[in-house]
Amino acid sequence: MDECPLCLARDEVLVHGADDLRVILIDDPDYPGYCRVIWNAHVAEMSELPRRQARRLMDAVFAVETALRTVMQPTKVNLASLGNMAAHLHWHVIPRFADDAHFPQSIWGPRMRATDARRVAGRLALLPELRKAIGAELTHAA
């Protein structure tokens, strides 16, 4: 799919790549640690995957969530599979904190507050450790 931004895979910060899926870090200044788990084949819906592949994808999503919880210790982790803008199967895995810009609302809603730059900087400093933890969790999930 020439026009699909998730098929093109340009300018991504790759955390983990495999034949069937990849995990990338999203460059969002308010949400360090925000990851996307992308199924590499152009598929729009979970129900289009054979059960074994769907399980593989969800195991990867859960592995990323576990790594986020361990390293970043968020208040909550949001999981979302929308696909309205890009009809290509992917999951958003987003660490949420009670002091983040949108909490308790969705990150795609109106901002509730300014984000404390020192806390964001502290979360950014955890990204190298997070990348290692994601790799370790995905190795266990495979």
N, C-alpha and C positions, 0 to 999 in steps of 0.2 A: 504494500500500500504506500505509494509514493508520498501521499499527503499526510499520512498518519505520523504525528510527532513522536509517538512512542515506538513506532517501528524504526524511525530514523536514528534514534539513540545518539543525538548530537549534544555536545557540551554537558555531558552527565558526569557527576562525581560518583564513579562506580565504587561500590563497597564490596560487592560480590557478583561474579558473573559465572553462569553455567550455561549449558546448551539450551535448557528449557526456560530459565528465568534469570533475572538480575535484580539486585538491590542497589538503589542509588540514594544518595543524600540530596535533599532538596535545599537549595540556598535560599532560606527564608530568614531574614534578620531577626524576626520575632520568635522563631521556633527552631533553634539549633537541635539537631537530632531527628528532625522530620525526615522520614524515609519513605520511599515508594518501592514496592515489590511489583515488578512488571513481568508478566508472562511474555516470553519473547515472540511466540507465534501470534499472528493477528487474529485474536478471538475476542468477541464482544462480551460474552456472558459466561458465568461460572458453569451453568448447566450445559454449555457446549463442550466442556472438557470431559473426557472419560474419568471415571471415579478415581483411578490411580493418579492421574495428573492433577485433578482437583485437590486431592489429599496432599500431594507434593507441594502445590502452591500454598495451601493453608498451613502446612508445616513450616514453610519459609516465613509466612506472615507471623506465626506464633513465635518462631525463633527470633525474629527482629523485635517483636514486642518484649520477649523475655530479656534480650540484651538491653533494650531501652530501660526497662524497669530496674535491672541490676545496676547499670552504670549511672543513669541519670536520676533515678528515684523520683519520677514524676508523681504528681497527685493522681493522675489518670492517664491512660493511653487511649487515644481515639483510633479506631479502625474504620476505614471508609472505602467502599468500592462504588464509585459513582459512574464514571464513564460518559457523562452527558457531553463533555467537551471533547473527549477523545474516546471513541467507542472501541477501546483496546483494553483488554482485561488487565487491571492493575489495582493494587491496594495501597492506600495511604496509611502509614503507621506514624502517629503524631504524639509525641510526649506533651502532656498538658500539665500546667502548673497553676495553682490558685492565683498567682500574681501575673499570669501571662495576659497579653493584650485583649483577649476575647473571653477568657474564662468567666462563667461556665458555658458560654455560648460556643457555637461552632467557630472555627478559625475563619470561616468564609463570611461571617456575619459582621455587624458593626463593631468597631473597637470599643471596649469598655473602659480602657485606661492606657496610659503610657507604660511601656515596659522598662523596668529598672535596668539600665545599661550594665551595671556591675554584675547583676545576676545573670544576664544574658552572656556576658563575657565568661563567667564561671562555667556556664553550660557549654559554651563554645570550646573551652579548654578540655572538656570531656570527650570531644569527638574522636581523637586518636584512640582512646581506650574503647569507645563505643564501636569503632570500626573493627577492632580486634575481637571484641565480644560477639559481634554479629557473625564474624567468620567462624568463631568457635561454636556458636549455637547452630549455625547452618551445617557445620561438619557433623555435629551430633544428630541433627535432624535427617541427614541424608541416609 
